[in-house]
Amino acid sequence: MLDAGCGTGENALHVASLGFSVLGVDVAESALAIARAKAADRGIEVEFAAADAFQLERLGRRFETVLDCGLFHTFDGDERPRYVASLGSVTEHDGTLYVLCFSDDGLDTGPHPISQEELKAAFNANTGWNVAAIEPDRVQTRYQDDGAPAWFATIKRI
Ligand SMILES: C[S@@+](CC[C@H](N)C(=O)[O-])C[C@H]1O[C@@H](n2cnc3c(N)ncnc32)[C@H](O)[C@@H]1O
């Protein structure tokens, strides 16, 4: 699995602890250092590398599963096509991308609310994807005890 924008690695570490092969990438070296220290402390085998989510093809690898937890919603409408193409370059055909992003649903939305329509506009047959499901969820934030409203999207690579 590829964890794009892995931060300090909690999701990558969790999936790796279940026995899966995981690469977490982020632009923030400071976050990667924390992620590597956690992996060493917990005795979990997982790879962390510095990479720009807009240039994932530079990894020279492909993945059956890609996770984006909290990254997609940081990009604006102009940046999304480049990011979506970058994700496509590393996702196997018929592979699965999971996106957890702030949603525009409800009153207590996070700082970057995303609509279902925006997800479908970014990921569709023209860009090489098929949105299989979008479910309401919550995403942890520093500001809300029970997190903020989120969409959990399951997106298949065509
Ligand atoms: C909100 S944090 C989410 C971290 C982690 N996925 C989680 O769920 O805790 C977003 C992360 O994306 C990273 N990021 C932002 N822009 C990036 C880019 N262009 N390429 C790779 N990582 C990026 C940030 O450094 C940050 O660690």
The ligand as an SDF file (V2000), in Angstrom:
LIG
                    3D

 27 29  0  0  0  0  0  0  0  0999 V2000
   -3.3570   16.6100    7.3190 C   0  0  0  0  0  0  0  0  0  0  0  0
   -1.7990   15.8180    7.1720 S   0  0  0  0  0  0  0  0  0  0  0  0
   -2.3180   14.1260    7.1670 C   0  0  0  0  0  0  0  0  0  0  0  0
   -1.2520   13.1920    7.6630 C   0  0  0  0  0  0  0  0  0  0  0  0
   -1.6580   11.7280    7.7300 C   0  0  0  0  0  0  0  0  0  0  0  0
   -2.1000   11.2200    6.4530 N   0  0  0  0  0  0  0  0  0  0  0  0
   -2.7170   11.4930    8.7760 C   0  0  0  0  0  0  0  0  0  0  0  0
   -3.8040   11.0500    8.4510 O   0  0  0  0  0  0  0  0  0  0  0  0
   -2.4300   11.7410    9.9770 O   0  0  0  0  0  0  0  0  0  0  0  0
   -1.3570   16.1070    5.4620 C   0  0  0  0  0  0  0  0  0  0  0  0
    0.0500   15.6580    5.1470 C   0  0  0  0  0  0  0  0  0  0  0  0
    0.2890   15.8160    3.7520 O   0  0  0  0  0  0  0  0  0  0  0  0
    1.6100   16.2750    3.5760 C   0  0  0  0  0  0  0  0  0  0  0  0
    1.7120   16.9370    2.2630 N   0  0  0  0  0  0  0  0  0  0  0  0
    1.2360   18.1490    1.8890 C   0  0  0  0  0  0  0  0  0  0  0  0
    1.5210   18.4020    0.6090 N   0  0  0  0  0  0  0  0  0  0  0  0
    2.1950   17.3210    0.1410 C   0  0  0  0  0  0  0  0  0  0  0  0
    2.7620   16.9710   -1.1160 C   0  0  0  0  0  0  0  0  0  0  0  0
    2.6920   17.7930   -2.1620 N   0  0  0  0  0  0  0  0  0  0  0  0
    3.3760   15.7730   -1.2320 N   0  0  0  0  0  0  0  0  0  0  0  0
    3.4370   14.9210   -0.1800 C   0  0  0  0  0  0  0  0  0  0  0  0
    2.9310   15.1910    1.0350 N   0  0  0  0  0  0  0  0  0  0  0  0
    2.3090   16.3810    1.1900 C   0  0  0  0  0  0  0  0  0  0  0  0
    1.8750   17.1900    4.7460 C   0  0  0  0  0  0  0  0  0  0  0  0
    3.2580   17.3360    4.9830 O   0  0  0  0  0  0  0  0  0  0  0  0
    1.1420   16.4360    5.8680 C   0  0  0  0  0  0  0  0  0  0  0  0
    2.0050   15.5440    6.5320 O   0  0  0  0  0  0  0  0  0  0  0  0
  1  2  1  0
  2  3  1  0
  2 10  1  0
  3  4  1  0
  4  5  1  0
  5  6  1  0
  5  7  1  0
  7  8  2  0
  7  9  1  0
 10 11  1  0
 11 12  1  0
 11 26  1  0
 12 13  1  0
 13 14  1  0
 13 24  1  0
 14 15  1  0
 14 23  1  0
 15 16  2  0
 16 17  1  0
 17 18  1  0
 17 23  2  0
 18 19  1  0
 18 20  2  0
 20 21  1  0
 21 22  2  0
 22 23  1  0
 24 25  1  0
 24 26  1  0
 26 27  1  0
M  CHG  2   2   1   9  -1
M  END
$$$$
